[in-house]
Amino acid sequence: MPLYAIIGTDRADSLSERLAQRPAHLARLQTLQHEGRLILAGPFPAVDAPDPGPAGFSGSLIVAEFDSLSAAQAWAEADPYRQSGVYEAVSVKPFKYVLP
């Protein structure tokens, strides 16, 4: 199954909404993980720190297997972060895993 990178870009001042939507967002990622389709997922801290505190996050990266680009795009658009407006933009691109 092909891989796709999903890059979500957070809107400014979205930390409180991000935190509210996080359980539903993680549940969808856990489903991909249980299906063996999730390669990696995580947020981009807005500052250079493991815990950005009130600075929050600037977005997220998800790399996962989907049947097609359109399936990956549909999954990304249905994400709670996208639906609630945490992500102001989402980019979905084919991804080629090389290393490690």
URMOMO-V375794 format. One record per residue. RES is the residue in one small letter. PSI is psi in degrees with one decimal (NA if undefined). OMEGA is omega as a letter, one per 20 degrees, with the letter a starting at -180 (none if undefined). NEAR is the number of other ideal C-beta (glycine too) atoms within 8 Angstrom. Layout:
res->RES psi->PSI omega->OMEGA near->NEAR
res->RES psi->PSI omega->OMEGA near->NEAR
This chain:
res->m psi->135.6 omega->a near->6
res->p psi->154.9 omega->r near->8
res->l psi->149.5 omega->r near->12
res->y psi->141.3 omega->r near->14
res->a psi->128.5 omega->r near->11
res->i psi->119.0 omega->a near->15
res->i psi->112.9 omega->r near->11
res->g psi->134.2 omega->r near->15
res->t psi->120.9 omega->a near->11
res->d psi->145.6 omega->r near->15
res->r psi->158.7 omega->r near->9
res->a psi->146.2 omega->r near->4
res->d psi->41.0 omega->a near->4
res->s psi->8.2 omega->a near->11
res->l psi->-44.2 omega->a near->9
res->s psi->-39.5 omega->r near->6
res->e psi->-38.0 omega->r near->10
res->r psi->-47.8 omega->a near->13
res->l psi->-37.9 omega->r near->7
res->a psi->-36.3 omega->a near->7
res->q psi->-8.5 omega->a near->12
res->r psi->-45.4 omega->r near->8
res->p psi->-43.0 omega->r near->6
res->a psi->-38.8 omega->r near->8
res->h psi->-47.6 omega->a near->11
res->l psi->-34.4 omega->r near->8
res->a psi->-40.3 omega->r near->8
res->r psi->-38.9 omega->r near->11
res->l psi->-39.1 omega->r near->11
res->q psi->-33.9 omega->r near->8
res->t psi->-46.4 omega->r near->8
res->l psi->-41.2 omega->a near->10
res->q psi->-45.2 omega->a near->9
res->h psi->-28.2 omega->r near->6
res->e psi->-2.8 omega->a near->7
res->g psi->21.3 omega->a near->6
res->r psi->-11.8 omega->a near->9
res->l psi->124.8 omega->r near->13
res->i psi->-49.1 omega->r near->7
res->l psi->157.3 omega->r near->7
res->a psi->142.7 omega->r near->9
res->g psi->164.3 omega->a near->6
res->p psi->163.5 omega->r near->6
res->f psi->108.5 omega->r near->9
res->p psi->142.9 omega->a near->12
res->a psi->-17.7 omega->r near->8
res->v psi->163.2 omega->a near->6
res->d psi->77.4 omega->r near->3
res->a psi->144.0 omega->r near->8
res->p psi->-36.8 omega->r near->3
res->d psi->103.2 omega->a near->5
res->p psi->-3.5 omega->r near->10
res->g psi->-137.8 omega->a near->5
res->p psi->-11.9 omega->r near->5
res->a psi->-28.3 omega->r near->8
res->g psi->-145.9 omega->a near->10
res->f psi->155.6 omega->r near->12
res->s psi->-7.4 omega->r near->8
res->g psi->-163.2 omega->a near->11
res->s psi->158.9 omega->r near->14
res->l psi->132.2 omega->r near->11
res->i psi->130.7 omega->r near->12
res->v psi->122.1 omega->a near->13
res->a psi->164.8 omega->r near->13
res->e psi->134.7 omega->r near->10
res->f psi->159.6 omega->a near->12
res->d psi->-29.6 omega->a near->5
res->s psi->167.8 omega->r near->7
res->l psi->-42.4 omega->a near->9
res->s psi->-34.4 omega->r near->6
res->a psi->-40.3 omega->r near->9
res->a psi->-41.6 omega->r near->13
res->q psi->-42.7 omega->r near->9
res->a psi->-41.4 omega->r near->8
res->w psi->-44.9 omega->a near->11
res->a psi->-41.8 omega->a near->13
res->e psi->-26.2 omega->a near->9
res->a psi->-4.4 omega->a near->7
res->d psi->140.6 omega->r near->13
res->p psi->-33.6 omega->r near->10
res->y psi->-37.5 omega->r near->13
res->r psi->-45.6 omega->a near->13
res->q psi->-32.6 omega->a near->8
res->s psi->-5.5 omega->r near->9
res->g psi->6.3 omega->r near->9
res->v psi->-49.1 omega->r near->13
res->y psi->121.7 omega->r near->14
res->e psi->-19.0 omega->r near->6
res->a psi->147.8 omega->r near->6
res->v psi->131.5 omega->r near->12
res->s psi->134.9 omega->r near->7
res->v psi->125.8 omega->a near->11
res->k psi->145.6 omega->r near->7
res->p psi->146.8 omega->a near->8
res->f psi->134.6 omega->r near->8
res->k psi->113.0 omega->r near->5
res->y psi->123.4 omega->a near->7
res->v psi->-52.7 omega->a near->3
res->l psi->157.8 omega->i near->3
res->p psi->NA omega->none near->1
